[in-house]
Amino acid sequence: MADTTVTFSNDILPMFAKWQSRMIWRLDLCNYDDVVANADAILDQMQQGAMPPPPYDPLTQEQYAIFLAWTQTGFTQ
């Protein structure tokens, strides 16, 4: 059976890397500690359809589910 653990390096970082420069004023989306520290705010923004910020399209439900799973399973690096 394949490992289905969601990790920062394999799943979260690739999802957020393209918006790093746009969000660096607030947090570094490519920095594990910053993302963990701001996970609740990121989830809130995702739920509101405001992640990433305009002019980008919001993350998909699948991407939201991946991030949520990562937060609920202990923020595996």
PQR file with spaces between the fields and no chain letter, atoms N, CA, C, O and H, PARSE charges and radii, in Angstrom:
ATOM       1  N    MET     1       0.834   -1.179    0.000 -0.4000 1.5000
ATOM       2  CA   MET     1       0.000    0.000    0.000 -0.0000 2.0000
ATOM       3  C    MET     1       0.882    1.247    0.000  0.5500 1.7000
ATOM       4  O    MET     1       1.847    1.320    0.761 -0.5500 1.4000
ATOM       5  N    ALA     2       0.569    2.208   -0.828 -0.4000 1.5000
ATOM       6  CA   ALA     2       1.351    3.426   -0.943 -0.0000 2.0000
ATOM       7  C    ALA     2       1.146    4.325    0.273  0.5500 1.7000
ATOM       8  O    ALA     2       0.078    4.352    0.884 -0.5500 1.4000
ATOM       9  H    ALA     2      -0.215    2.149   -1.446  0.4000 1.0000
ATOM      10  N    ASP     3       2.209    5.060    0.600 -0.4000 1.5000
ATOM      11  CA   ASP     3       2.128    6.017    1.698 -0.0000 2.0000
ATOM      12  C    ASP     3       1.320    7.226    1.226  0.5500 1.7000
ATOM      13  O    ASP     3       1.663    7.847    0.221 -0.5500 1.4000
ATOM      14  H    ASP     3       3.076    5.039    0.103  0.4000 1.0000
ATOM      15  N    THR     4       0.259    7.557    1.940 -0.4000 1.5000
ATOM      16  CA   THR     4      -0.601    8.677    1.556 -0.0000 2.0000
ATOM      17  C    THR     4      -0.455    9.859    2.517  0.5500 1.7000
ATOM      18  O    THR     4      -1.315   10.739    2.562 -0.5500 1.4000
ATOM      19  H    THR     4      -0.020    7.052    2.757  0.4000 1.0000
ATOM      20  N    THR     5       0.634    9.872    3.281 -0.4000 1.5000
ATOM      21  CA   THR     5       0.877   10.956    4.210 -0.0000 2.0000
ATOM      22  C    THR     5       1.108   12.252    3.444  0.5500 1.7000
ATOM      23  O    THR     5       1.919   12.309    2.520 -0.5500 1.4000
ATOM      24  H    THR     5       1.332    9.157    3.244  0.4000 1.0000
ATOM      25  N    VAL     6       0.392   13.276    3.841 -0.4000 1.5000
ATOM      26  CA   VAL     6       0.585   14.602    3.245 -0.0000 2.0000
ATOM      27  C    VAL     6       1.759   15.250    3.965  0.5500 1.7000
ATOM      28  O    VAL     6       1.780   15.313    5.194 -0.5500 1.4000
ATOM      29  H    VAL     6      -0.266   13.230    4.592  0.4000 1.0000
ATOM      30  N    THR     7       2.731   15.730    3.205 -0.4000 1.5000
ATOM      31  CA   THR     7       3.899   16.373    3.800 -0.0000 2.0000
ATOM      32  C    THR     7       4.066   17.790    3.252  0.5500 1.7000
ATOM      33  O    THR     7       3.583   18.128    2.172 -0.5500 1.4000
ATOM      34  H    THR     7       2.714   15.679    2.207  0.4000 1.0000
ATOM      35  N    PHE     8       4.762   18.592    4.031 -0.4000 1.5000
ATOM      36  CA   PHE     8       5.031   19.958    3.595 -0.0000 2.0000
ATOM      37  C    PHE     8       5.873   19.954    2.321  0.5500 1.7000
ATOM      38  O    PHE     8       5.537   20.630    1.349 -0.5500 1.4000
ATOM      39  H    PHE     8       5.154   18.317    4.908  0.4000 1.0000
ATOM      40  N    SER     9       6.957   19.200    2.329 -0.4000 1.5000
ATOM      41  CA   SER     9       7.877   19.242    1.191 -0.0000 2.0000
ATOM      42  C    SER     9       7.291   18.668   -0.091  0.5500 1.7000
ATOM      43  O    SER     9       7.586   19.163   -1.178 -0.5500 1.4000
ATOM      44  H    SER     9       7.230   18.651    3.119  0.4000 1.0000
ATOM      45  N    ASN    10       6.471   17.638    0.019 -0.4000 1.5000
ATOM      46  CA   ASN    10       5.929   16.999   -1.189 -0.0000 2.0000
ATOM      47  C    ASN    10       4.600   17.570   -1.657  0.5500 1.7000
ATOM      48  O    ASN    10       4.303   17.527   -2.851 -0.5500 1.4000
ATOM      49  H    ASN    10       6.231   17.236    0.903  0.4000 1.0000
ATOM      50  N    ASP    11       3.798   18.099   -0.751 -0.4000 1.5000
ATOM      51  CA   ASP    11       2.437   18.502   -1.103 -0.0000 2.0000
ATOM      52  C    ASP    11       2.147   19.987   -0.904  0.5500 1.7000
ATOM      53  O    ASP    11       1.571   20.631   -1.781 -0.5500 1.4000
ATOM      54  H    ASP    11       4.039   18.133    0.219  0.4000 1.0000
ATOM      55  N    ILE    12       2.538   20.526    0.233 -0.4000 1.5000
ATOM      56  CA   ILE    12       2.182   21.901    0.573 -0.0000 2.0000
ATOM      57  C    ILE    12       3.110   22.906   -0.110  0.5500 1.7000
ATOM      58  O    ILE    12       2.640   23.874   -0.709 -0.5500 1.4000
ATOM      59  H    ILE    12       3.005   20.003    0.946  0.4000 1.0000
ATOM      60  N    LEU    13       4.407   22.684   -0.025 -0.4000 1.5000
ATOM      61  CA   LEU    13       5.367   23.594   -0.638 -0.0000 2.0000
ATOM      62  C    LEU    13       5.129   23.764   -2.137  0.5500 1.7000
ATOM      63  O    LEU    13       5.097   24.900   -2.608 -0.5500 1.4000
ATOM      64  H    LEU    13       4.788   21.898    0.461  0.4000 1.0000
ATOM      65  N    PRO    14       4.961   22.686   -2.907 -0.5600 1.5000
ATOM      66  CA   PRO    14       4.690   22.890   -4.340  0.2800 2.0000
ATOM      67  C    PRO    14       3.387   23.654   -4.613  0.5500 1.7000
ATOM      68  O    PRO    14       3.285   24.380   -5.602 -0.5500 1.4000
ATOM      69  N    MET    15       2.408   23.486   -3.742 -0.4000 1.5000
ATOM      70  CA   MET    15       1.131   24.170   -3.908 -0.0000 2.0000
ATOM      71  C    MET    15       1.278   25.677   -3.657  0.5500 1.7000
ATOM      72  O    MET    15       0.617   26.475   -4.321 -0.5500 1.4000
ATOM      73  H    MET    15       2.492   22.897   -2.939  0.4000 1.0000
ATOM      74  N    PHE    16       2.126   26.072   -2.718 -0.4000 1.5000
ATOM      75  CA   PHE    16       2.255   27.465   -2.311 -0.0000 2.0000
ATOM      76  C    PHE    16       3.418   28.218   -2.944  0.5500 1.7000
ATOM      77  O    PHE    16       3.414   29.449   -2.946 -0.5500 1.4000
ATOM      78  H    PHE    16       2.663   25.424   -2.178  0.4000 1.0000
ATOM      79  N    ALA    17       4.392   27.531   -3.467 -0.4000 1.5000
ATOM      80  CA   ALA    17       5.633   28.168   -3.937 -0.0000 2.0000
ATOM      81  C    ALA    17       5.392   29.288   -4.947  0.5500 1.7000
ATOM      82  O    ALA    17       6.086   30.305   -4.915 -0.5500 1.4000
ATOM      83  H    ALA    17       4.395   26.531   -3.465  0.4000 1.0000
ATOM      84  N    LYS    18       4.438   29.119   -5.825 -0.4000 1.5000
ATOM      85  CA   LYS    18       4.221   30.134   -6.866 -0.0000 2.0000
ATOM      86  C    LYS    18       3.687   31.455   -6.315  0.5500 1.7000
ATOM      87  O    LYS    18       3.722   32.466   -7.016 -0.5500 1.4000
ATOM      88  H    LYS    18       3.874   28.294   -5.851  0.4000 1.0000
ATOM      89  N    TRP    19       3.197   31.468   -5.082 -0.4000 1.5000
ATOM      90  CA   TRP    19       2.663   32.697   -4.483 -0.0000 2.0000
ATOM      91  C    TRP    19       3.583   33.285   -3.428  0.5500 1.7000
ATOM      92  O    TRP    19       3.226   34.268   -2.778 -0.5500 1.4000
ATOM      93  H    TRP    19       3.169   30.647   -4.513  0.4000 1.0000
ATOM      94  N    GLN    20       4.753   32.704   -3.247 -0.4000 1.5000
ATOM      95  CA   GLN    20       5.651   33.159   -2.191 -0.0000 2.0000
ATOM      96  C    GLN    20       5.951   34.651   -2.302  0.5500 1.7000
ATOM      97  O    GLN    20       5.821   35.374   -1.314 -0.5500 1.4000
ATOM      98  H    GLN    20       5.043   31.906   -3.774  0.4000 1.0000
ATOM      99  N    SER    21       6.342   35.120   -3.462 -0.4000 1.5000
ATOM     100  CA   SER    21       6.723   36.533   -3.585 -0.0000 2.0000
ATOM     101  C    SER    21       5.537   37.455   -3.355  0.5500 1.7000
ATOM     102  O    SER    21       5.716   38.570   -2.866 -0.5500 1.4000
ATOM     103  H    SER    21       6.448   34.533   -4.264  0.4000 1.0000
ATOM     104  N    ARG    22       4.348   37.023   -3.692 -0.4000 1.5000
ATOM     105  CA   ARG    22       3.134   37.821   -3.528 -0.0000 2.0000
ATOM     106  C    ARG    22       2.737   37.951   -2.054  0.5500 1.7000
ATOM     107  O    ARG    22       2.124   38.942   -1.657 -0.5500 1.4000
ATOM     108  H    ARG    22       4.203   36.117   -4.090  0.4000 1.0000
ATOM     109  N    MET    23       3.089   36.951   -1.253 -0.4000 1.5000
ATOM     110  CA   MET    23       2.666   36.925    0.152 -0.0000 2.0000
ATOM     111  C    MET    23       3.802   37.193    1.139  0.5500 1.7000
ATOM     112  O    MET    23       3.568   37.200    2.348 -0.5500 1.4000
ATOM     113  H    MET    23       3.587   36.147   -1.575  0.4000 1.0000
ATOM     114  N    ILE    24       5.020   37.412    0.657 -0.4000 1.5000
ATOM     115  CA   ILE    24       6.173   37.520    1.557 -0.0000 2.0000
ATOM     116  C    ILE    24       6.021   38.657    2.572  0.5500 1.7000
ATOM     117  O    ILE    24       6.625   38.601    3.644 -0.5500 1.4000
ATOM     118  H    ILE    24       5.210   37.406   -0.325  0.4000 1.0000
ATOM     119  N    TRP    25       5.238   39.671    2.262 -0.4000 1.5000
ATOM     120  CA   TRP    25       5.024   40.764    3.215 -0.0000 2.0000
ATOM     121  C    TRP    25       4.321   40.273    4.472  0.5500 1.7000
ATOM     122  O    TRP    25       4.466   40.866    5.541 -0.5500 1.4000
ATOM     123  H    TRP    25       4.748   39.716    1.392  0.4000 1.0000
ATOM     124  N    ARG    26       3.557   39.183    4.345 -0.4000 1.5000
ATOM     125  CA   ARG    26       2.763   38.665    5.471 -0.0000 2.0000
ATOM     126  C    ARG    26       3.403   37.431    6.101  0.5500 1.7000
ATOM     127  O    ARG    26       3.524   37.337    7.322 -0.5500 1.4000
ATOM     128  H    ARG    26       3.439   38.700    3.476  0.4000 1.0000
ATOM     129  N    LEU    27       3.808   36.490    5.257 -0.4000 1.5000
ATOM     130  CA   LEU    27       4.453   35.271    5.704 -0.0000 2.0000
ATOM     131  C    LEU    27       5.140   34.628    4.517  0.5500 1.7000
ATOM     132  O    LEU    27       4.815   34.907    3.362 -0.5500 1.4000
ATOM     133  H    LEU    27       3.710   36.566    4.265  0.4000 1.0000
ATOM     134  N    ASP    28       6.091   33.765    4.819 -0.4000 1.5000
ATOM     135  CA   ASP    28       6.819   33.062    3.769 -0.0000 2.0000
ATOM     136  C    ASP    28       6.137   31.713    3.550  0.5500 1.7000
ATOM     137  O    ASP    28       6.275   30.795    4.358 -0.5500 1.4000
ATOM     138  H    ASP    28       6.354   33.538    5.757  0.4000 1.0000
ATOM     139  N    LEU    29       5.406   31.608    2.454 -0.4000 1.5000
ATOM     140  CA   LEU    29       4.664   30.378    2.159 -0.0000 2.0000
ATOM     141  C    LEU    29       5.563   29.200    1.839  0.5500 1.7000
ATOM     142  O    LEU    29       5.085   28.072    1.721 -0.5500 1.4000
ATOM     143  H    LEU    29       5.293   32.354    1.797  0.4000 1.0000
ATOM     144  N    CYS    30       6.863   29.445    1.695 -0.4000 1.5000
ATOM     145  CA   CYS    30       7.807   28.363    1.438 -0.0000 2.0000
ATOM     146  C    CYS    30       8.575   27.980    2.701  0.5500 1.7000
ATOM     147  O    CYS    30       9.475   27.140    2.662 -0.5500 1.4000
ATOM     148  H    CYS    30       7.251   30.362    1.791  0.4000 1.0000
ATOM     149  N    ASN    31       8.214   28.598    3.808 -0.4000 1.5000
ATOM     150  CA   ASN    31       8.879   28.327    5.078 -0.0000 2.0000
ATOM     151  C    ASN    31       7.946   27.502    5.965  0.5500 1.7000
ATOM     152  O    ASN    31       6.860   27.951    6.333 -0.5500 1.4000
ATOM     153  H    ASN    31       7.483   29.280    3.840  0.4000 1.0000
ATOM     154  N    TYR    32       8.379   26.312    6.293 -0.4000 1.5000
ATOM     155  CA   TYR    32       7.571   25.381    7.088 -0.0000 2.0000
ATOM     156  C    TYR    32       7.043   26.040    8.358  0.5500 1.7000
ATOM     157  O    TYR    32       5.845   25.978    8.635 -0.5500 1.4000
ATOM     158  H    TYR    32       9.261   25.947    5.994  0.4000 1.0000
ATOM     159  N    ASP    33       7.929   26.672    9.132 -0.4000 1.5000
ATOM     160  CA   ASP    33       7.525   27.262   10.407 -0.0000 2.0000
ATOM     161  C    ASP    33       6.487   28.367   10.225  0.5500 1.7000
ATOM     162  O    ASP    33       5.546   28.466   11.013 -0.5500 1.4000
ATOM     163  H    ASP    33       8.902   26.722    8.907  0.4000 1.0000
ATOM     164  N    ASP    34       6.647   29.201    9.193 -0.4000 1.5000
ATOM     165  CA   ASP    34       5.669   30.260    8.926 -0.0000 2.0000
ATOM     166  C    ASP    34       4.305   29.676    8.577  0.5500 1.7000
ATOM     167  O    ASP    34       3.279   30.162    9.053 -0.5500 1.4000
ATOM     168  H    ASP    34       7.411   29.121    8.553  0.4000 1.0000
ATOM     169  N    VAL    35       4.294   28.646    7.755 -0.4000 1.5000
ATOM     170  CA   VAL    35       3.024   28.045    7.344 -0.0000 2.0000
ATOM     171  C    VAL    35       2.348   27.362    8.525  0.5500 1.7000
ATOM     172  O    VAL    35       1.135   27.483    8.695 -0.5500 1.4000
ATOM     173  H    VAL    35       5.127   28.252    7.368  0.4000 1.0000
ATOM     174  N    VAL    36       3.112   26.650    9.340 -0.4000 1.5000
ATOM     175  CA   VAL    36       2.532   26.014   10.528 -0.0000 2.0000
ATOM     176  C    VAL    36       1.963   27.071   11.472  0.5500 1.7000
ATOM     177  O    VAL    36       0.848   26.922   11.970 -0.5500 1.4000
ATOM     178  H    VAL    36       4.098   26.551    9.202  0.4000 1.0000
ATOM     179  N    ALA    37       2.719   28.131   11.718 -0.4000 1.5000
ATOM     180  CA   ALA    37       2.281   29.182   12.641 -0.0000 2.0000
ATOM     181  C    ALA    37       1.028   29.898   12.144  0.5500 1.7000
ATOM     182  O    ALA    37       0.261   30.432   12.946 -0.5500 1.4000
ATOM     183  H    ALA    37       3.626   28.252   11.313  0.4000 1.0000
ATOM     184  N    ASN    38       0.819   29.914   10.844 -0.4000 1.5000
ATOM     185  CA   ASN    38      -0.312   30.630   10.257 -0.0000 2.0000
ATOM     186  C    ASN    38      -1.358   29.698    9.648  0.5500 1.7000
ATOM     187  O    ASN    38      -2.201   30.141    8.868 -0.5500 1.4000
ATOM     188  H    ASN    38       1.443   29.481   10.193  0.4000 1.0000
ATOM     189  N    ALA    39      -1.309   28.433    9.992 -0.4000 1.5000
ATOM     190  CA   ALA    39      -2.190   27.430    9.374 -0.0000 2.0000
ATOM     191  C    ALA    39      -3.667   27.775    9.548  0.5500 1.7000
ATOM     192  O    ALA    39      -4.443   27.633    8.603 -0.5500 1.4000
ATOM     193  H    ALA    39      -0.624   28.074   10.626  0.4000 1.0000
ATOM     194  N    ASP    40      -4.065   28.220   10.719 -0.4000 1.5000
ATOM     195  CA   ASP    40      -5.478   28.556   10.939 -0.0000 2.0000
ATOM     196  C    ASP    40      -5.921   29.714   10.045  0.5500 1.7000
ATOM     197  O    ASP    40      -7.006   29.676    9.466 -0.5500 1.4000
ATOM     198  H    ASP    40      -3.435   28.336   11.486  0.4000 1.0000
ATOM     199  N    ALA    41      -5.086   30.731    9.938 -0.4000 1.5000
ATOM     200  CA   ALA    41      -5.409   31.879    9.087 -0.0000 2.0000
ATOM     201  C    ALA    41      -5.436   31.465    7.616  0.5500 1.7000
ATOM     202  O    ALA    41      -6.284   31.929    6.853 -0.5500 1.4000
ATOM     203  H    ALA    41      -4.205   30.762   10.409  0.4000 1.0000
ATOM     204  N    ILE    42      -4.522   30.605    7.224 -0.4000 1.5000
ATOM     205  CA   ILE    42      -4.495   30.118    5.839 -0.0000 2.0000
ATOM     206  C    ILE    42      -5.764   29.330    5.548  0.5500 1.7000
ATOM     207  O    ILE    42      -6.389   29.520    4.505 -0.5500 1.4000
ATOM     208  H    ILE    42      -3.833   30.228    7.844  0.4000 1.0000
ATOM     209  N    LEU    43      -6.149   28.446    6.465 -0.4000 1.5000
ATOM     210  CA   LEU    43      -7.393   27.687    6.278 -0.0000 2.0000
ATOM     211  C    LEU    43      -8.592   28.620    6.171  0.5500 1.7000
ATOM     212  O    LEU    43      -9.473   28.418    5.336 -0.5500 1.4000
ATOM     213  H    LEU    43      -5.641   28.292    7.313  0.4000 1.0000
ATOM     214  N    ASP    44      -8.619   29.631    7.011 -0.4000 1.5000
ATOM     215  CA   ASP    44      -9.719   30.595    6.972 -0.0000 2.0000
ATOM     216  C    ASP    44      -9.784   31.291    5.609  0.5500 1.7000
ATOM     217  O    ASP    44     -10.858   31.430    5.024 -0.5500 1.4000
ATOM     218  H    ASP    44      -7.903   29.795    7.689  0.4000 1.0000
ATOM     219  N    GLN    45      -8.643   31.717    5.124 -0.4000 1.5000
ATOM     220  CA   GLN    45      -8.595   32.374    3.812 -0.0000 2.0000
ATOM     221  C    GLN    45      -9.007   31.416    2.695  0.5500 1.7000
ATOM     222  O    GLN    45      -9.677   31.814    1.743 -0.5500 1.4000
ATOM     223  H    GLN    45      -7.771   31.604    5.600  0.4000 1.0000
ATOM     224  N    MET    46      -8.606   30.166    2.818 -0.4000 1.5000
ATOM     225  CA   MET    46      -8.990   29.159    1.821 -0.0000 2.0000
ATOM     226  C    MET    46     -10.503   28.960    1.820  0.5500 1.7000
ATOM     227  O    MET    46     -11.122   28.864    0.760 -0.5500 1.4000
ATOM     228  H    MET    46      -8.061   29.842    3.592  0.4000 1.0000
ATOM     229  N    GLN    47     -11.090   28.899    3.008 -0.4000 1.5000
ATOM     230  CA   GLN    47     -12.537   28.705    3.115 -0.0000 2.0000
ATOM     231  C    GLN    47     -13.306   29.883    2.524  0.5500 1.7000
ATOM     232  O    GLN    47     -14.404   29.703    1.999 -0.5500 1.4000
ATOM     233  H    GLN    47     -10.587   28.976    3.869  0.4000 1.0000
ATOM     234  N    GLN    48     -12.745   31.073    2.604 -0.4000 1.5000
ATOM     235  CA   GLN    48     -13.389   32.260    2.064 -0.0000 2.0000
ATOM     236  C    GLN    48     -13.123   32.442    0.568  0.5500 1.7000
ATOM     237  O    GLN    48     -13.632   33.378   -0.048 -0.5500 1.4000
ATOM     238  H    GLN    48     -11.853   31.219    3.031  0.4000 1.0000
ATOM     239  N    GLY    49     -12.321   31.542   -0.013 -0.4000 1.5000
ATOM     240  CA   GLY    49     -11.971   31.664   -1.422 -0.0000 2.0000
ATOM     241  C    GLY    49     -10.982   32.777   -1.688  0.5500 1.7000
ATOM     242  O    GLY    49     -10.870   33.260   -2.815 -0.5500 1.4000
ATOM     243  H    GLY    49     -11.907   30.781    0.488  0.4000 1.0000
ATOM     244  N    ALA    50     -10.259   33.189   -0.648 -0.4000 1.5000
ATOM     245  CA   ALA    50      -9.326   34.304   -0.759 -0.0000 2.0000
ATOM     246  C    ALA    50      -7.862   33.862   -0.727  0.5500 1.7000
ATOM     247  O    ALA    50      -6.967   34.676   -0.496 -0.5500 1.4000
ATOM     248  H    ALA    50     -10.350   32.796    0.267  0.4000 1.0000
ATOM     249  N    MET    51      -7.627   32.588   -0.955 -0.4000 1.5000
ATOM     250  CA   MET    51      -6.259   32.069   -0.944 -0.0000 2.0000
ATOM     251  C    MET    51      -6.039   31.337   -2.234  0.5500 1.7000
ATOM     252  O    MET    51      -6.725   30.348   -2.491 -0.5500 1.4000
ATOM     253  H    MET    51      -8.353   31.926   -1.142  0.4000 1.0000
ATOM     254  N    PRO    52      -5.128   31.767   -3.048 -0.5600 1.5000
ATOM     255  CA   PRO    52      -4.277   32.941   -2.893  0.2800 2.0000
ATOM     256  C    PRO    52      -5.066   34.210   -3.178  0.5500 1.7000
ATOM     257  O    PRO    52      -6.196   34.162   -3.664 -0.5500 1.4000
ATOM     258  N    PRO    53      -4.450   35.347   -2.867 -0.5600 1.5000
ATOM     259  CA   PRO    53      -5.158   36.609   -3.088  0.2800 2.0000
ATOM     260  C    PRO    53      -5.308   36.905   -4.578  0.5500 1.7000
ATOM     261  O    PRO    53      -4.533   36.408   -5.396 -0.5500 1.4000
ATOM     262  N    PRO    54      -6.298   37.709   -4.925 -0.5600 1.5000
ATOM     263  CA   PRO    54      -6.463   38.117   -6.321  0.2800 2.0000
ATOM     264  C    PRO    54      -5.170   38.761   -6.829  0.5500 1.7000
ATOM     265  O    PRO    54      -4.460   39.400   -6.053 -0.5500 1.4000
ATOM     266  N    PRO    55      -4.870   38.613   -8.049 -0.5600 1.5000
ATOM     267  CA   PRO    55      -5.715   38.219   -9.174  0.2800 2.0000
ATOM     268  C    PRO    55      -5.709   36.721   -9.465  0.5500 1.7000
ATOM     269  O    PRO    55      -6.246   36.295  -10.488 -0.5500 1.4000
ATOM     270  N    TYR    56      -5.115   35.919   -8.592 -0.4000 1.5000
ATOM     271  CA   TYR    56      -5.041   34.476   -8.817 -0.0000 2.0000
ATOM     272  C    TYR    56      -6.368   33.807   -8.512  0.5500 1.7000
ATOM     273  O    TYR    56      -7.144   34.289   -7.686 -0.5500 1.4000
ATOM     274  H    TYR    56      -4.679   36.265   -7.761  0.4000 1.0000
ATOM     275  N    ASP    57      -6.621   32.698   -9.181 -0.4000 1.5000
ATOM     276  CA   ASP    57      -7.810   31.900   -8.884 -0.0000 2.0000
ATOM     277  C    ASP    57      -7.642   31.245   -7.521  0.5500 1.7000
ATOM     278  O    ASP    57      -6.526   30.889   -7.145 -0.5500 1.4000
ATOM     279  H    ASP    57      -5.991   32.307   -9.852  0.4000 1.0000
ATOM     280  N    PRO    58      -8.733   31.079   -6.772 -0.5600 1.5000
ATOM     281  CA   PRO    58      -8.642   30.415   -5.468  0.2800 2.0000
ATOM     282  C    PRO    58      -8.204   28.969   -5.628  0.5500 1.7000
ATOM     283  O    PRO    58      -8.355   28.358   -6.686 -0.5500 1.4000
ATOM     284  N    LEU    59      -7.662   28.449   -4.550 -0.4000 1.5000
ATOM     285  CA   LEU    59      -7.279   27.038   -4.551 -0.0000 2.0000
ATOM     286  C    LEU    59      -8.516   26.172   -4.754  0.5500 1.7000
ATOM     287  O    LEU    59      -9.635   26.580   -4.441 -0.5500 1.4000
ATOM     288  H    LEU    59      -7.539   28.945   -3.690  0.4000 1.0000
ATOM     289  N    THR    60      -8.301   24.995   -5.271 -0.4000 1.5000
ATOM     290  CA   THR    60      -9.405   24.072   -5.513 -0.0000 2.0000
ATOM     291  C    THR    60      -9.819   23.379   -4.222  0.5500 1.7000
ATOM     292  O    THR    60      -9.108   23.439   -3.219 -0.5500 1.4000
ATOM     293  H    THR    60      -7.392   24.664   -5.525  0.4000 1.0000
ATOM     294  N    GLN    61     -10.952   22.734   -4.253 -0.4000 1.5000
ATOM     295  CA   GLN    61     -11.416   21.949   -3.097 -0.0000 2.0000
ATOM     296  C    GLN    61     -10.418   20.834   -2.785  0.5500 1.7000
ATOM     297  O    GLN    61     -10.186   20.508   -1.621 -0.5500 1.4000
ATOM     298  H    GLN    61     -11.530   22.685   -5.068  0.4000 1.0000
ATOM     299  N    GLU    62      -9.839   20.263   -3.817 -0.4000 1.5000
ATOM     300  CA   GLU    62      -8.837   19.206   -3.607 -0.0000 2.0000
ATOM     301  C    GLU    62      -7.610   19.762   -2.883  0.5500 1.7000
ATOM     302  O    GLU    62      -7.090   19.124   -1.968 -0.5500 1.4000
ATOM     303  H    GLU    62     -10.028   20.529   -4.763  0.4000 1.0000
ATOM     304  N    GLN    63      -7.147   20.938   -3.284 -0.4000 1.5000
ATOM     305  CA   GLN    63      -6.008   21.555   -2.618 -0.0000 2.0000
ATOM     306  C    GLN    63      -6.353   21.917   -1.177  0.5500 1.7000
ATOM     307  O    GLN    63      -5.528   21.752   -0.278 -0.5500 1.4000
ATOM     308  H    GLN    63      -7.569   21.457   -4.028  0.4000 1.0000
ATOM     309  N    TYR    64      -7.568   22.410   -0.959 -0.4000 1.5000
ATOM     310  CA   TYR    64      -8.025   22.695    0.405 -0.0000 2.0000
ATOM     311  C    TYR    64      -8.004   21.412    1.239  0.5500 1.7000
ATOM     312  O    TYR    64      -7.536   21.419    2.377 -0.5500 1.4000
ATOM     313  H    TYR    64      -8.238   22.544   -1.689  0.4000 1.0000
ATOM     314  N    ALA    65      -8.507   20.321    0.677 -0.4000 1.5000
ATOM     315  CA   ALA    65      -8.546   19.033    1.390 -0.0000 2.0000
ATOM     316  C    ALA    65      -7.142   18.550    1.731  0.5500 1.7000
ATOM     317  O    ALA    65      -6.920   17.991    2.805 -0.5500 1.4000
ATOM     318  H    ALA    65      -8.888   20.315   -0.248  0.4000 1.0000
ATOM     319  N    ILE    66      -6.202   18.761    0.828 -0.4000 1.5000
ATOM     320  CA   ILE    66      -4.813   18.363    1.087 -0.0000 2.0000
ATOM     321  C    ILE    66      -4.240   19.173    2.245  0.5500 1.7000
ATOM     322  O    ILE    66      -3.616   18.615    3.148 -0.5500 1.4000
ATOM     323  H    ILE    66      -6.382   19.215   -0.044  0.4000 1.0000
ATOM     324  N    PHE    67      -4.451   20.493    2.218 -0.4000 1.5000
ATOM     325  CA   PHE    67      -3.934   21.341    3.291 -0.0000 2.0000
ATOM     326  C    PHE    67      -4.597   21.000    4.619  0.5500 1.7000
ATOM     327  O    PHE    67      -3.927   20.913    5.648 -0.5500 1.4000
ATOM     328  H    PHE    67      -4.958   20.946    1.485  0.4000 1.0000
ATOM     329  N    LEU    68      -5.903   20.808    4.599 -0.4000 1.5000
ATOM     330  CA   LEU    68      -6.622   20.446    5.815 -0.0000 2.0000
ATOM     331  C    LEU    68      -6.108   19.124    6.376  0.5500 1.7000
ATOM     332  O    LEU    68      -5.893   19.011    7.583 -0.5500 1.4000
ATOM     333  H    LEU    68      -6.447   20.878    3.763  0.4000 1.0000
ATOM     334  N    ALA    69      -5.910   18.132    5.527 -0.4000 1.5000
ATOM     335  CA   ALA    69      -5.383   16.837    5.976 -0.0000 2.0000
ATOM     336  C    ALA    69      -4.005   17.013    6.610  0.5500 1.7000
ATOM     337  O    ALA    69      -3.696   16.390    7.626 -0.5500 1.4000
ATOM     338  H    ALA    69      -6.084   18.224    4.546  0.4000 1.0000
ATOM     339  N    TRP    70      -3.192   17.855    6.009 -0.4000 1.5000
ATOM     340  CA   TRP    70      -1.852   18.106    6.554 -0.0000 2.0000
ATOM     341  C    TRP    70      -1.940   18.707    7.954  0.5500 1.7000
ATOM     342  O    TRP    70      -1.179   18.327    8.843 -0.5500 1.4000
ATOM     343  H    TRP    70      -3.443   18.361    5.183  0.4000 1.0000
ATOM     344  N    THR    71      -2.870   19.647    8.151 -0.4000 1.5000
ATOM     345  CA   THR    71      -3.007   20.271    9.477 -0.0000 2.0000
ATOM     346  C    THR    71      -3.553   19.293   10.503  0.5500 1.7000
ATOM     347  O    THR    71      -3.195   19.357   11.679 -0.5500 1.4000
ATOM     348  H    THR    71      -3.488   19.956    7.428  0.4000 1.0000
ATOM     349  N    GLN    72      -4.412   18.396   10.065 -0.4000 1.5000
ATOM     350  CA   GLN    72      -5.053   17.465   10.991 -0.0000 2.0000
ATOM     351  C    GLN    72      -4.197   16.251   11.329  0.5500 1.7000
ATOM     352  O    GLN    72      -4.499   15.510   12.264 -0.5500 1.4000
ATOM     353  H    GLN    72      -4.704   18.345    9.110  0.4000 1.0000
ATOM     354  N    THR    73      -3.131   16.053   10.565 -0.4000 1.5000
ATOM     355  CA   THR    73      -2.294   14.876   10.801 -0.0000 2.0000
ATOM     356  C    THR    73      -0.929   15.240   11.362  0.5500 1.7000
ATOM     357  O    THR    73      -0.007   14.424   11.333 -0.5500 1.4000
ATOM     358  H    THR    73      -2.885   16.655    9.805  0.4000 1.0000
ATOM     359  N    GLY    74      -0.794   16.453   11.871 -0.4000 1.5000
ATOM     360  CA   GLY    74       0.415   16.787   12.606 -0.0000 2.0000
ATOM     361  C    GLY    74       1.480   17.552   11.851  0.5500 1.7000
ATOM     362  O    GLY    74       2.631   17.576   12.288 -0.5500 1.4000
ATOM     363  H    GLY    74      -1.542   17.116   11.895  0.4000 1.0000
ATOM     364  N    PHE    75       1.145   18.175   10.739 -0.4000 1.5000
ATOM     365  CA   PHE    75       2.093   19.040   10.026 -0.0000 2.0000
ATOM     366  C    PHE    75       3.398   18.327    9.655  0.5500 1.7000
ATOM     367  O    PHE    75       4.486   18.832    9.931 -0.5500 1.4000
ATOM     368  H    PHE    75       0.211   18.155   10.384  0.4000 1.0000
ATOM     369  N    THR    76       3.286   17.171    9.040 -0.4000 1.5000
ATOM     370  CA   THR    76       4.481   16.413    8.660 -0.0000 2.0000
ATOM     371  C    THR    76       5.344   17.244    7.722  0.5500 1.7000
ATOM     372  O    THR    76       4.863   17.816    6.744 -0.5500 1.4000
ATOM     373  H    THR    76       2.402   16.760    8.816  0.4000 1.0000
ATOM     374  N    GLN    77       6.625   17.294    8.045 -0.4000 1.5000
ATOM     375  CA   GLN    77       7.522   18.114    7.276 -0.0000 2.0000
ATOM     376  C    GLN    77       7.909   17.389    6.002  0.5500 1.7000
ATOM     377  O    GLN    77       8.675   17.920    5.197 -0.5500 1.4000
ATOM     378  H    GLN    77       7.016   16.829    8.840  0.4000 1.0000
